[in-house]
Amino acid sequence: MSEMTEHHGHDEIHVPGPSVWPLAFGAGFIILAFGAALNLDVVLKQYNLDPTTLLPGWLTPVLVKQILTSIGGVVLVFGLGGWLVSNIRDRAHGPSITPEIAAKMGMWIFLGSEVLFFTGLISTFLLLRARSTVEAVEPLVSSIPLVSLNTFILLTSSLTVVLAHDSAARGKKGLLNLFLLLTVILGATFVSLQGVEYTRLYAENLTWTGSGLGTGFFTLTGFHGLHVIIGVIWCLSILPRALRGGFTEKEYGGVEIFGLYWHFVDIVWILLFTIIYLMH
């Protein structure tokens, strides 16, 4: 994607314009799924409620289910049809953008989905920790010195990415290579120290399967560590091109898009460090 951005920066590609039809399609799907899964008789009986006293005589629980699934199906089909027609019209008359803008847009959309992903993981961890004892949290508290060092390392890597981007924008190819290499080293160091922490926590009986707290902690930090590993591999993949002089003052979109991803990973870690280790 980055190579296409660099080498064909003046070309244009089609991107559909803003549309409400995907929302209609999604709403229809949700209503349809809810109607199909709903068993109103069972729900009301759980709360000792009589359907005949809550619903008009003609409206039975089965009819409610049928109405919801019918409405959902109609909205889903209507939304899908409108979406297809809108997309066809956009292809004929809609706006076009450059591959570089499309790549940035794609990255921002991806990061938006990542925000939702980590929000779910963080919420689950907070719930599991709230049900844990003070003694269960103690191993995390004792990890603060090591994790603080690791946090400093990751924040430093964010600085090297900024310097790499600045070097690419100014055509300083030697500095670009240096800062990309430092980013790889710092990212790999972060993952290695996280492995050291995991080993120590397991020795203190905080394991992934041993408790809800352990499950939440290792899932949350493990997924973040996976994102760091992906970032290190990504940086390694663009480093050979940088060494060949493939990035210039006008063509460094690959470095910029990588920087967006890396800074997001760093911001997430600052939030995780605060929530996991500093808030009790």
Phi, psi and omega in degrees: 000317182293324180293321176298321180296317183287316190273344182230045186296339183262355176284164177235148176233157181279134173227125180302144178284175179301141183208145177269352185295322176300325178294319178297318179299314180296319179296318178298319180296318181295315180296318179298314180295319179296316179297321180292326183273342186289131171234087190297326178303313182294317181299313182293323180294329178298331180255016178056042179252144181262119181303327184291336179270344182261334185245150173302158184302327182278345185259099179267160176305322179294321180293323175302315179300316181293321180296314181297314180295324179293313179299315179300317179297317180295313180297320179298311180295317179298316179295319179295317179297315178297323179297315180295315179297317179298320180293321178297317179295321179298321180295330180275325186228357188284173182286154175237151180226167180284156178302326181295315178295320179298320180295317178296318179299317178299320179293318179296321177296317178299316180295326176299319177293327178293326176300315178296320181299310182288331176299318177296316180294318180295317179299318179296317179298316180298322178295316181292322180291325180297336180266005183261159178277165178298322181296326181292330182276343186306318179301327178290321179297319181289348179273355187304315180302313180294317182291328176297317176298317180295324177296317177300319179297316181291322177295324176297322178295328176295323176295318180295328176292319176300316180293325177295316178298316179296320179295320178295319181294331180263003178074019179273084189293324179296315179293323177302313179299317182298312185288328174294318179296318178297323177298317178299314182296315181293319178296317179294324178295319178302312181296321180296315179292329175295324175297321177298317179297316179302317180299317180292320180295321177297323178294335178264016174070021169262098186242169182292325182257357186281335182199165176296321178299314179298318178299313180296317182295308184291328176292313183294306181288331178294317178294323176295317177301323176298321177295322177295317179300317177300319178296320178297316179297320178299314180297320177297328182287332179267347180298316178301321178295321177296320179295331178277000181078028184283348178254134180236179180301329183260347185227085179220029182301326180299321178291320182294316181292320175300320180299321177301314180296314185294319179295324177298315179300321179293317180297318178300319181293322177302318178295316180295318180301318180293314184289315187283316191256333187256337181262124180223000000 
